[in-house]
Amino acid sequence: MAMRRLGRLLLIVFGVILLVLIAGYLALLRPDIPYATLEAKYANAQSRYMDLPGGLHVHYRDQGLAGGPPVVMVHGFSASLETWEPWVRRIGGAYRVVTLDLPGHGLTRAPPGYAASIDGYADIVDQVAGRLSLGPYVVVGNSMGGAVAWDDDLRHPDHLRGLVLVDSAGWPQETRGGDGPLIFRLMRNPIGRALVRDLDVRPMAKSGLEAAYLDKSLVTPALVDRYVELARAPGHREILLTIRNRPRGGATADTFHAIAVPTLVMHGEDDRLVPVADGRRFAAAIPGARLITYPGVGHVPMEQIPDRSAADLKAFLDGLSASGPHPPASAGR
């Protein structure tokens, strides 16, 4: 009899614990945020939209010197075009600067079931540049956007006149294993992806941003809000959790020997997400590439040290302009 009562008690306790866990899980669920709500908060007077094949509705900004040498900037994973605003303000007086949100990011809309990939993103960057009639442009990419940028050059070499890799992802040999913020480790696991799909990831997002920025004072509530809220745009979480972010399967160090445009590699020496060793490898593999590293700087030098990093970028761009006009893009663009 005593054993039966103990069994019933344990069953009741287990049921209560299960109910508490389910209630806690449900309390952490967060619904999508409508695009209209997000646009009201995060779009501005410079925001523009472009419809591309495949049902894409791309958010971009075309700022700076109208008619100036064009520069296209590509953000990293889970970021948005907002990450480039410090550089836009600093170089826009001399250059035409186009920034865009990739599908699954920012205010860009993608159709249900959209299969994101680095190659696809590279083609989107080139399509936006073509629609805006930029002519030969310099492409700048940070983190995942760096992989998009160098892939853009390899896929459309006649359309570029320069390449800038900022703490670029995509060096072919690394496997990070369990390294990196918790949110990235969870995303590598199918069960982890299922668990975080609809949950409030603010604590993990904050931790990931602090790892990227190093300086915790830069990780403001408004910054965390922007990352978390834009990730809750309809369809974004599915793309973010399933993106095939290994660019150009089969790439090797020799792949980068084909890059012929002038290249600048910029990398924070204390980057916790993409080690500075990768930046050095890119610079060594790309013919004639120049390398600048920043002591005490993390994954986003354009935001952590905007004055210094923008000055280095502008010096590189000014050097391209001084070297004379670049041959026109190939016909049929």
N, C-alpha and C positions, 0 to 999 in steps of 0.2 A: 504493500500500500504506500509506504513512504517513497519507494522508488517511482511509483506512478505520479505521486504529487510532485516530486522533483522533476520528472520528465515534463509534466504540464507546465511547471514554473519556468523551466528552461525554454520551452516552446513559446511561452508568453513573452519572456525576456527577448528571445530572438526576434519575435514578431514586432515588438516595440522598437528594437534597434533598427530593424529593416524599415519600418515606417518612418523613423527619424531620418534615416539615410535617404529614403525616397523624397521626403519632404525637403530635406536640405538640398538635394539635387534639383528639385523643381524650383526651389527658391533662387537658385543660381542661374536658371535658364534666362536667356535674354533673346527677345525676338529681333527680327530684322528691323532696321530703321528705314523708312521710305526715302527714296532719293530726293523728293521735294523738301523734306526736312533737312537732309544733309546739305543740299545745295543752298538753302536759305542761310545756313551757318558757315559753310566753307567755300562757296563760290564767291568771287568778287567781280569788280568792274572789268577786270582783264580776262575773265573766264570766257572761253569759247568752246564750241562743241562741233565735232566732225563725225559724220556717219561714214563708216568703212564697210567693205564687204563682210558678210558673215554675221550681220546684225549688231556690229559694234557701234557704240555711241561714245566717242572719245572726248574726254575733257582735256583741254590744253590751254596754255597761255602763250601769247606771242608778244613779247615785251622788248624793251630796250630801244636801240637806235634803228628806226625804220630804214631799210636799205643797207644797213650795216652788214659786215661779214656774219653769216649765220652760224649759230651754235645751238645744238639740240642736246638737252640734258635729260638723263634717264635715271629715275629713282631706284632704290633697292626694294627688297622683299618687304611687304606689309607697309611700306612708306607711301608717299604721294609726292606730287610736284611741289608741295609746300617746302620740302626739304631744300630746294634750290633757291628759295627767295633771298637768303643772305648774299648769294653770289650774283643773282640777278640785279640786286640793288647796287652792287659794287662794280660790275662790268657793263651794265646796260647802257651806260653813256657812250660806249664805243662799239657795241656789238648788238646784233639782233639775237635775242635769246628766246628759244622755244622750249617750253617744258610741257610734259604730258603725263597723264595718269595711265598706267598700263591696265589692261583688263584684270579685274579682281582687286583693283586698288583705287583709292580716291573716289572721284565722281564719275569714272568711266563705267558704262553699262555694257554687260555682255549677255548674250542669250543663254537660256538654261542649257546645261550640258557642255558649256564651252570648255575645250581642252587647252589649257595654257601650256606654253613651252617657251624656252628661250629663243628658238628659231622663229616661232610665231611672233614673239615680241619684237625681235629684230626686224622682221618684215613690216610690222605696224609702225615702228619708228621711221622706216624708210618711206612708207606710204604717206605718213603725215608730212614728212619733209617734201615729198613730191607734190602733194595736194597744195602745199603752201608755196610751191615754186621757189624753194630756197636755193636751188643750184647746189654746187658742192658745199658741204657743211662739215663742221667739226662736231663729232659726237662725244659726249661726256657721260660716263656712267659710274654710279656708286654701288658697291656690293653686287647684288644680283644684276643691277643695271649696268655694272661694268661688264659682266658676262654678255648682256644684251649688246653693249656697245662694241666689244671686240667681235662678236658674232655678226653684227651689222656690217663691220668692215669686211669680214671674210665672205659674206654673202653678197655684198654690194660695193665692191672695192672702188668702182668708178664714180661712186656718188659721194665719197668722203674726201676731205682735204686734211683731216687731222683726227686724232684719237686721244682721249684723256681717260685714264682708268684711275678711279678714286677708291682705294681699298676694295679692289675688284675681286669678285668671286669667280670661280670657274677654272682655277688651275687644275689640270686634269688628274693629278695623282693622289690628292688628299682624300682621306676618309676620316671624318672627325669623330666617329664613334659616339661616345657619351658626352663629348665636350659641348660647351655652349649653354645658353640659358635653358631653363626647364621647358619653356614653350616649344623650342626647336627640337628638343629631345623627344617630347611627346608626339610631335608631328611626324617624326620618322617611324612611328609605330602605329599600325592600323587601329589597335584598340585605343591608343592615346588620342588619335585623331577623332575617333567616335565619341570619346568622353568629352573632349573640349569643343566639339562642333558648335554647340548651342549654349555653352556656359559663359558666365562672366569671367573673362580672362584678364581683367584689369590688374590683379596682383602680379600675374606672370608677365604681362605686357610691361608693367613698370620695371620689373626686374630685368627684362631683356633690354629695355631702353637704357637703364643705368649701366648695363654692361657695354652698350654701344657708345654712350656719351662720356663715360668715365666720371665726368663732373656731374654729381647728382643735382646740383643747383639748376642745371639746364633741363632736367626732367621735371618740368612743372606739371601741375594738374591739367592745364590746358593742352600740353603736349600729349599726355597720356590719353586724355579725352579724344583728341584728334585721331590717334592711332586706333583706339578701341572702337570709336563710333564709326569711322570710315570702314573698318573691317566688318561692320554689321550692315552694310549696304546689301540689298537683295542680291544673292548669288556670290558675294565676295568670299564668304567663309568657305564655301565649297571649293572655289578656285585656290584660295590660299592653302587649303589643307591637301590639295591633290596636285598642285603644280609639279610638273616634271622639271625640277630645277638643276638637272645635270645637263649643261649645254653641250650640244654637238657630241653625242655619244661617239667614243673612239678618238677624241682629241688627244693629242700628245704634245710634248714640248715643241716638236717640230712643226705642229700646226701653226704656231705663232710666227714662224719664219716667213710666212706668206704675207704678213702685214707690212705694207710698203709705205703707208702714210706716216708723217711725223707723229710721234707718240710721246705723251707725258704720262708717267706713272707716279701717282701720289699715294702715300700710305702712312697712317698713324703707326708709330712704332709700338704703341701699347694696345693695338687693336686686339680685343678678346674674341672676336667673331671670325675674322680672317687674318691669320698671322702675317706680320710684315715680311716674313720669309717668302710668302707667295708674291707679294709686290716685287721683291727682288728677282724672283724667278721670271715674272712677266717682263721686267725690264731687260733681263739678260737674254730672253728668248726673242724679243721683238727687235728687229734690226734698227740700230740707231736710237732706241728709246732712251729718254732721260728719266732718271729716278729722283724723286724728292721724298724723304721720310721726315716725320715730325715727332720728335721725342715728347713723351707725355701726352700724346694725342691718341684717341681711340678710333672708332669706325667711321665717324662722320666729320672729318676736318672742316668741311664747308659750313658746318654749324658750330663746331667747337672752337675753331680758330678762323672765323670768316675773313678777317682782314688779311692775315698772312697768306692763307690758302688762296684767296681771290687774287692777291697780288701775284702769286706764283702762276696761277692760271692765266692772268692777263699778260704776263711777260711771255708766256708760251704762245698765246694767241697773237700778240703783237709781232712776235718773231715770224709767225706764218704769214701775216699780212705784209711784213717787210720783205719777205722772200719773193713777192710777186704773185700774180694771179695763178690760180690753180687751173689746170686744163678743165674744160667744161665736162659736165656729166655726159655719159653716153646717151645716144639717142634712144627714144622709146621709153624714157623713164615715166 
